[in-house]
Amino acid sequence: MRIKHFYITFLCLIHLRMTGQIIPNNIEIVRDAYGVPHIFTKTDAELAYGLAWAHAEDDFETIQQAYLAGNALLSVVLGKKGYGIDFVTQFIGSERLFDEKYKKDISPEYKLVLEAYSQGLNRYAQLHPKKVLSKKLFPVTPKKMFLYAQLQLFVSSGGDYWIKKILGNKLIYKPVDEDEKGSNTFGFNSSKTKDGNTYLAINTHQPLDGPTSWYEVHLCSEEGTDIIGALFAGSPSILIGANKNIAWAHTVNKPDKTDVFKLEMHPKKKWYYRVDGQYLKLKKHKAKLIVKLLGIPLKINKKYFESIYGPTLKNDSGYYAVRTPSLFEAKALEQWWRMNKAKNFSEFYSILKMKGLPGYSIGYADKNDTLFYISNGLIPKRAPGYDWANVVPGNTKKTLWTTTYDIEELPQVIQPRSGYFYNANHSPFRSSDSLDNPIEALFSKDMDFETYDNNRSIRLKQLIDQHEKVDYDDFKEIKYDHQFPKPFRYSWMNIDSLFEMDPENYPKVESILKQIQNWDRSASADSYGAGAYGILYFKLRKYYRELPEPKVFTKNILYNALLETQDHMIEHFGITEVKLGTYQKLVRGDKELAVFGLPDVITSMGSVPYKDGKSKVIKGESYIELVKFTPEGVEIESVISYGSSDDPDSKHYSDQMELYTRFKTKKMTFDKKSIYKNAKHIYNPK
C-alpha cells in the first residue's frame, strides 16, 4: 500500500508541476443541512478544483468508474463486464480527436478549468490512496476527462446501439423502447401564470445510481459563475440548473444522429473498399483490452478499422462504418460551462451556436419572462433518396455527409403566445399550443424527429389545458401528477386488449382483472389497482421480448400474465390485493420506503426485482429542480432521490428519501449570508 501511495503521489506531483498549482485556501466548501456543497471561490478554475474535491468526498468511486470507462480501463476493475465499453471507447477514436482539436478548439480559459478539476481529483487520490480503484487512472488529465465525455456523447447519439447491431449481424433499425427512459420539462411565463412570474420545471428521469445519476451542487466564483443545479460524475460544470438570470433543463430526444454505411470491398485485395470507382485502403487499429486468467492480467488486442466514413467493424456479411457528429466535435464540455454563465436569452442562444452538444432537447426560462424550447442536436445534412434510418451505401461520397444543421434550422419555440412549452421525450412538433408549434412539414424527414406522443406528454397537455392560468401550486401539482391519461396507450407496445377483456370470461383472474380495469389510473403508492398493474407490467416484460413488432399483446398472453401476477401476489404477500407501495420500494442501505410511480406517468419509475417478491426503483424520477423567477429574484426548490452522498456512513446517504417519496422539496438559495449562517460545515479542500 505504501508503494501504491508513493506511486500516485509521484505522478500527481509531476502533473501539478505541469499545470500549475491551485491554492486550496482560496476555496471554501459550505455544506448545508442536506450536505449539498456550496462552493465559493475567486476564479472558475478554483471552483473546478473545489467541485472535484467535494464530489470526490461524496462519491469518488463513481467518478473513477466513469473515467475508467472513458479511458479503456474499466476491465481492469470489473473484468469481463468492462470489455465491451473498453472496446467502444477506443473504437470511436476520441484520443485522436483530442490530439487534433483540443489545442485549437478549446479556449485558454476553459483549459484552466479542466486542469484545475484534474488537480482536485489527483490531490484527493493522493491523500486517499485506499479509495483508488486503479493506479493506472492517475494522474487524471484534461485528456482523460475529454475521453470520458466523448464516450458519453457517442452513447447518447445512439452510436453504441449500432455497434451492437453490427456485431450481432442484425442491422434493421428498430426504435429504442421508450419504457421509463427520458425526462420532463415544462415552463410558463407571465401570460399563463396568475402571479405574473415565470416558472420552469427541471424534471429528469435517469438512473438513481451510477455514472449518469445526478449530483447537486452550488457553484459561485467572482468570475461570473453562480449556479445551482446538477451534474454527472466527472463533469467539471453543471449540466442542468439555474443561475440568478436563466434556467434550463434537458430531455432526451431522438432525431437521427447516427448513420451506418456498408462498404463495398474489393473482390480480391484484402482491406480495400470502393468509393466512386476508386479503391481506398482501410486503416487498421487494435483496441487493447485487459483480461484476467487465474487472476493474472493479460493484454489482448481486438481489431477494428477506419474508413473515410468513420470507425469500421466487420461481421459475417461485410464491413460497416459508423458515423455520427459527436465523433468530430470537441466543444461539448466548454459549451455547458458557458451555458452556466449566460445572463440572458441572447447570450444563451449564441452559446448554443457553438454546436458542441450532439443531442438533448432544451427547455429554458429566464428572469425577463422568456420561454424557449428546442429539440437540439447535431443532425447531419444528408443527401436525399436514401433510407437513412437503416444501412446506406458506403461506396459513394454522395452519402458522405460533412455538415450539420445550424441551431436556427432545428424545431424550436421562442416566447410562445400560449405562455407555455412542454416536452416529455415526445414530438417537438407538439411542444406548445397548436398556433405556436414548429411545423413538421418544414423539416426534412431525413432528420427523423419524433412524431409520436406518449402517456406523459398527453397527460401534461391535458393538465396544462385545464387551466386558463396557473398558480405555483398548480405548477407543482402538474409536476407531481402520477396518473395515466384516459385512455392510456404506450408508444412502444399495445395493451388495449387488457381493458377489453370481460372479467366473467376469465374467472381464475376475475378479481385481479377487475382491480386493473376499475383502477383510476393513478400510480399512487396507496393504490391497489396500481399495485396489480405494476406487478402485471413486470410480468409482461418477458413476453415483450419475444413478441414480434408491432408488439400487440393478445388476450391470451395477457391472461397468462394475469395468472402469473395472481400467483406472485399469493406467494409473496398472501393476498390478491397489494398496494403499489407494498410491492415497489425506494431502497438505500437499510432504508426501504414505499414509493409512487410507474413507467410513463409524469412521475415515471422503473424498477427491478428486489427481495420477498418486491421490486426496487433504480431509475426514473431523479433530480428535480423547480424554478420561479420573480421581481425580487429567483426562487429554487429541489430534491434528489437518495441524498448528497454515496458514502453509507454519511448521514446524507439517504436523508432526502422521505422528502422525495412524499412529493416534497428543500429550499435552495443563492444568498451567501444565509448559506453561511445556516451552514453545517465550512472548510477548505486540502
Sequence and secondary structure as in RCSB ss.txt:
>XXXX:A:sequence
MRIKHFYITFLCLIHLRMTGQIIPNNIEIVRDAYGVPHIFTKTDAELAYGLAWAHAEDDFETIQQAYLAGNALLS
VVLGKKGYGIDFVTQFIGSERLFDEKYKKDISPEYKLVLEAYSQGLNRYAQLHPKKVLSKKLFPVTPKKMFLYAQ
LQLFVSSGGDYWIKKILGNKLIYKPVDEDEKGSNTFGFNSSKTKDGNTYLAINTHQPLDGPTSWYEVHLCSEEGT
DIIGALFAGSPSILIGANKNIAWAHTVNKPDKTDVFKLEMHPKKKWYYRVDGQYLKLKKHKAKLIVKLLGIPLKI
NKKYFESIYGPTLKNDSGYYAVRTPSLFEAKALEQWWRMNKAKNFSEFYSILKMKGLPGYSIGYADKNDTLFYIS
NGLIPKRAPGYDWANVVPGNTKKTLWTTTYDIEELPQVIQPRSGYFYNANHSPFRSSDSLDNPIEALFSKDMDFE
TYDNNRSIRLKQLIDQHEKVDYDDFKEIKYDHQFPKPFRYSWMNIDSLFEMDPENYPKVESILKQIQNWDRSASA
DSYGAGAYGILYFKLRKYYRELPEPKVFTKNILYNALLETQDHMIEHFGITEVKLGTYQKLVRGDKELAVFGLPD
VITSMGSVPYKDGKSKVIKGESYIELVKFTPEGVEIESVISYGSSDDPDSKHYSDQMELYTRFKTKKMTFDKKSI
YKNAKHIYNPK
>XXXX:A:secstr
 HHHHHHHHHHHHHHHHHH    GGG EEEE TT  EEEEESSHHHHHHHHHHHHHHHHHHHHHHHHHHHTT HH
HHHGGGGHHHHHHHHHTTHHHHHHHHHHHHS HHHHHHHHHHHHHHHHHHHH GGG S GGG S  HHHHHHHHH
HHHHHHTTHHHHHHHHHTT  S      TT EEEEEEE TTTBTTS EEEEEEEEEESSSTTS EEEEEEETTS 
EEEEEE TT SS SEEEESSEEEEEE       EEEEEEE SSSTTEEEETTEEEE EEEEEEEEEEETTEEEEE
EEEEEEETTEEEEEETTEEEEEE GGGT   HHHHHHHHHH  SHHHHHHHHTT    S EEEEEETT  EEEE 
    B   TTS TTSEEEES TTS    B  GGGS EEES TTSEEEESSS TTSSS TTTS  GGGS GGG   
    HHHHHHHHHHHT SSB HHHHHHHHT  B  SS   SS B GGGGT  GGG GGGHHHHHHHHT  SB  T
T HHHHHHHHHHHHHHHHHHHS TT B  HHHHHHHHHHHHHHHHHHHSSS   HHHHEEEEETTEEEE    TT
STT EEEEE STT EEEEEEEEEEEEEEEETTEEEEEEE SS S   TTSTTSSTTHHHHHTT  EEE   HHHH
HHT SEEE   
